[in-house]
């Protein structure tokens, strides 16, 4: 949406603009507009619900969420993005409610119950991994059983200063580390056996939610 607004704001004949003596191109991504063919969109949604028993899901929610400024009101502890509150629930709880709704819809339409295996990519930043485990344990793994979850922790990578490109060093003279981002998820999931785990649950495909 932001790129589209940028594209509209430019003159129709101009494809480039100067910024600090550099050429900058704005390429508006093309995507499937589900509003153009509502009949096909409805059919695709039905295919998705029908295929749930063969589908696993991966949630990358190991982000630090520094820009969100989340903080524990009692302890003053900085909190990770996985604890982002929405309608009284954390981000992780919202994801699980959405999944359970789709599973219930599958049950109502096809008369079969399915429990989707969920892999969660966490990290050590701001005790992200511990917070996620605590949520799952407090809610008894959302009534799905511990065996239907696979948590795997992404490594931290060194951080550089955006102004001068120098490494950021902590008070203990160690490099400041932050989660490496979603780009590492494929190799990490392969190395940690996540794909094999999904296959052992009878899954032929997976849905990767690009979250934080």
C-alpha positions in Angstrom: 0.0 0.0 0.0 2.8 2.4 0.9 4.6 1.8 -2.4 1.4 2.3 -4.3 0.8 5.7 -2.6 4.4 6.6 -3.4 3.8 5.6 -7.0 0.6 7.7 -7.3 2.3 10.7 -5.8 4.9 10.8 -8.6 4.1 12.3 -12.0 2.9 9.8 -14.6 5.9 10.6 -16.8 8.5 10.3 -14.1 10.0 6.9 -13.2 12.9 8.1 -11.1 13.8 10.7 -8.6 17.0 12.1 -7.1 17.8 11.5 -3.5 21.2 12.6 -2.2 22.7 12.3 -5.6 21.5 8.7 -6.1 19.0 7.2 -8.5 16.2 5.6 -6.6 13.6 3.3 -8.3 10.3 2.5 -6.8 9.0 -0.8 -8.1 5.4 -1.4 -7.2 5.0 -5.2 -6.5 2.2 -7.0 -8.3 0.0 -9.4 -6.5 -3.2 -11.3 -6.8 -6.3 -9.1 -6.2 -8.9 -11.4 -4.7 -11.6 -8.7 -5.3 -11.3 -9.1 -9.1 -12.7 -12.6 -9.1 -14.7 -13.2 -6.0 -15.9 -16.6 -7.2 -12.4 -17.9 -7.6 -11.4 -16.3 -4.2 -14.2 -18.2 -2.5 -13.2 -21.4 -4.1 -9.5 -20.9 -3.1 -10.6 -20.3 0.5 -12.5 -23.5 0.4 -9.5 -25.4 -0.9 -7.5 -24.0 1.9 -10.0 -25.1 4.6 -10.3 -28.5 2.9 -6.5 -29.0 2.8 -5.9 -28.3 6.5 -5.2 -31.9 7.4 -2.2 -31.8 5.1 -0.9 -28.4 6.2 1.5 -27.4 8.9 2.2 -23.9 10.1 5.3 -21.9 11.1 5.2 -18.8 13.2 8.4 -16.6 13.2 7.8 -14.6 16.4 11.3 -14.3 17.7 11.6 -10.6 17.0 12.8 -8.1 19.5 10.1 -5.5 18.7 12.3 -2.6 19.8 10.1 -0.1 17.9 7.0 -1.3 19.7 8.4 -0.2 23.0 6.6 -3.0 24.9 7.4 -3.0 28.6 6.2 -4.9 31.7 4.3 -2.3 33.8 5.2 -4.0 37.0 8.9 -4.8 36.5 9.9 -2.4 33.8 11.3 -5.3 31.8 11.4 -4.8 28.0 9.2 -7.3 26.3 9.5 -9.0 22.9 7.0 -8.6 20.0 5.4 -12.0 20.7 3.7 -10.4 23.7 2.2 -7.6 21.7 -1.3 -7.2 23.2 -4.4 -7.1 21.0 -7.9 -7.2 22.4 -6.6 -8.4 25.7 -4.5 -11.2 24.3 -0.9 -11.6 23.2 0.1 -12.0 19.5 0.7 -15.7 20.0 -2.7 -16.3 21.5 -4.3 -14.4 18.6 -2.5 -16.6 16.1 -3.7 -19.8 17.9 -7.3 -18.5 18.0 -7.2 -17.9 14.3 -5.9 -21.4 13.6 -8.5 -23.0 15.9 -11.2 -21.1 14.1 -10.1 -22.5 10.7 -9.9 -26.0 12.2 -13.4 -25.6 13.6 -14.7 -24.5 10.2 -13.1 -27.6 8.7 -14.9 -29.7 11.2 -18.3 -28.1 10.6 -17.9 -28.5 6.8 -16.3 -31.9 6.5 -17.2 -33.5 9.8 -13.5 -34.3 10.6 -11.4 -33.0 13.4 -7.8 -32.0 12.6 -5.0 -30.6 14.8 -2.5 -28.6 12.9 1.2 -29.0 14.0 2.7 -25.6 14.7 6.4 -24.8 14.6 7.4 -21.5 16.4 10.7 -19.7 15.7 11.8 -18.0 18.9 15.0 -16.2 20.0 16.9 -15.5 23.2 16.5 -11.7 22.9 14.4 -10.2 25.8 13.8 -13.7 27.0 11.6 -14.3 24.0 11.9 -18.1 24.1 11.1 -18.2 27.9 8.1 -15.9 27.5 6.6 -18.0 24.7 7.1 -21.3 26.6 5.5 -19.6 29.6 2.4 -18.6 27.6 2.1 -22.1 26.1 2.4 -23.8 29.5 0.0 -21.3 31.2 -2.6 -22.0 28.6 -1.8 -25.8 28.6 -0.5 -25.7 25.1 -3.8 -24.3 23.9 -5.4 -27.7 24.5 -3.6 -29.1 21.6 -0.9 -31.2 23.3 2.8 -30.4 23.7 3.6 -32.9 20.9 1.9 -30.6 18.3 4.3 -27.8 18.9 8.0 -27.5 17.8 9.9 -24.5 19.2 13.3 -23.7 17.6 15.5 -20.8 18.4 17.1 -18.5 15.8 20.6 -17.2 16.4 21.5 -13.6 17.1 23.6 -11.6 14.7 25.9 -8.7 15.5 24.4 -5.2 15.0 26.1 -2.2 13.4 25.5 1.5 13.9 23.3 2.9 11.0 25.2 6.2 11.1 28.9 5.1 10.9 28.7 1.4 10.2 30.6 0.4 13.3 29.9 -2.6 15.4 27.8 -2.0 18.5 29.5 -3.2 21.7 27.8 -3.8 25.0 29.3 -2.7 28.4 30.8 -6.2 28.7 32.7 -5.6 25.4 30.7 -8.2 23.6 28.9 -7.5 20.3 25.3 -6.5 20.6 23.2 -9.2 19.0 19.7 -9.1 17.5 17.5 -11.8 15.9 18.8 -12.5 12.4 15.4 -12.1 10.7 13.1 -14.3 8.6 15.8 -15.0 5.9 17.4 -17.5 8.2 14.2 -19.5 8.8 14.6 -21.9 5.9 18.0 -23.2 6.7 17.4 -23.1 10.4 14.2 -25.1 10.1 16.0 -27.6 7.9 19.0 -27.9 10.4 16.6 -28.3 13.4 14.5 -31.0 11.7 11.4 -29.0 11.5 10.5 -30.1 8.0 11.0 -33.8 9.0 8.8 -33.2 12.1 6.0 -31.8 9.9 6.4 -34.7 7.5 6.1 -37.2 10.4 2.8 -35.5 11.3 1.5 -36.3 7.8 1.9 -32.8 6.4 2.7 -32.3 2.7 2.8 -28.5 2.8 3.2 -25.6 5.3 2.0 -22.1 5.8 4.7 -19.6 6.8 3.2 -16.5 8.4 5.4 -13.4 7.8 4.9 -11.7 11.1 7.6 -9.9 13.0 
